[in-house]
Amino acid sequence: MSEKGLSTDERRRKYMVPALEKGLDIIEYLADQAVALTQSQLARALDRQPNELFRMLACLEGRGFIRREATSGGYSLTLKLFQLARIHSPFERLVATARPFMRALADEIRESCHLTVLQSDEVLVLAQEESPNPFRLSVEVGSTHSPLRTNSGRLLLAALEEPALEGLLSRLAEWRDMPPAAQRKKLERIAAIRRDGYAESIGERFLGSADIGVLVGSPHAPLNAALTISTLIDADGNARHERLLEPLRRTTDAITQAAGLSLGLPYERLDMPR
């Protein structure tokens, strides 16, 4: 099989570097646990022998990525990864990564699509690729919208952990002004999005329009985005999501992998069922 024919997982297996895998396993597991762990605890969690990790821990500590507590002997992450990430805006990197995939999607389905994130409790439009058709729907890049009254906003809310969701909703005057029955209805809709894995709305922006969105990233991750297709309903009043959902999911999967936003646990091996 040619290099082009290899999947991401097949390429990873073919070019696996055991020492690098060990180091990344340590970093990702410490980030996931958010507490200091000893060499023995890390070895048990990662299914490795303690002596396998000794050199790697010493190297990571020497490069400043982790620190060892003098009292407990446990290792924890330093701020070095955060400092490296701050060199460039994560939103800029996300848009640069997503744009060619979005362009390909717009060309394939001949519909507009836009990328959004939650920023300061609002939905921020980061990027858009317009349909090649002469008549198309559009949304302004840089505009902000209500997370409760937009398709992409509800999708992003559905990706939050419950405490984060409750905290965000409590800060919204729009939410506080809603009667309890309306709040319950919104929460039921968010729960349905979590269950179905996509969000869809018809006629929300204006009569005859429809939006369908899928998450870019992983539920409960620190950074997620929503990729939404904007279309017109057909003569029968359908949004034709069957035609749009498969290429949309394929595109969000590709962006998630390319941007490094997947939230797989480090001790999951490639040959394990997902």
HELIX and SHEET records of a PDB file:
HELIX    1   1 GLU A    3  GLY A    5  5                                   3    
HELIX    2   2 THR A    8  LYS A   14  1                                   7    
HELIX    3   3 PRO A   18  GLN A   33  1                                  16    
HELIX    4   4 GLN A   39  LEU A   46  1                                   8    
HELIX    5   5 PRO A   50  GLY A   62  1                                  13    
HELIX    6   6 LYS A   80  ALA A   85  1                                   6    
HELIX    7   7 PRO A   90  ILE A  109  1                                  20    
HELIX    8   8 ASN A  151  ALA A  158  1                                   8    
HELIX    9   9 GLU A  162  ARG A  171  1                                  10    
HELIX   10  10 ALA A  173  ARG A  176  1                                   4    
HELIX   11  11 PRO A  180  ASP A  196  1                                  17    
HELIX   12  12 HIS A  241  ALA A  259  1                                  19    
SHEET    1   A 2 ILE A  66  ARG A  68  0                                        
SHEET    2   A 2 TYR A  75  LEU A  77 -1                                        
SHEET    1   B 6 THR A 144  HIS A 145  0                                        
SHEET    2   B 6 GLU A 122  GLU A 129 -1                                        
SHEET    3   B 6 SER A 112  GLN A 119 -1                                        
SHEET    4   B 6 ALA A 225  LEU A 232 -1                                        
SHEET    5   B 6 SER A 209  VAL A 216 -1                                        
SHEET    6   B 6 ALA A 199  ILE A 202 -1                                        
END                                                                             
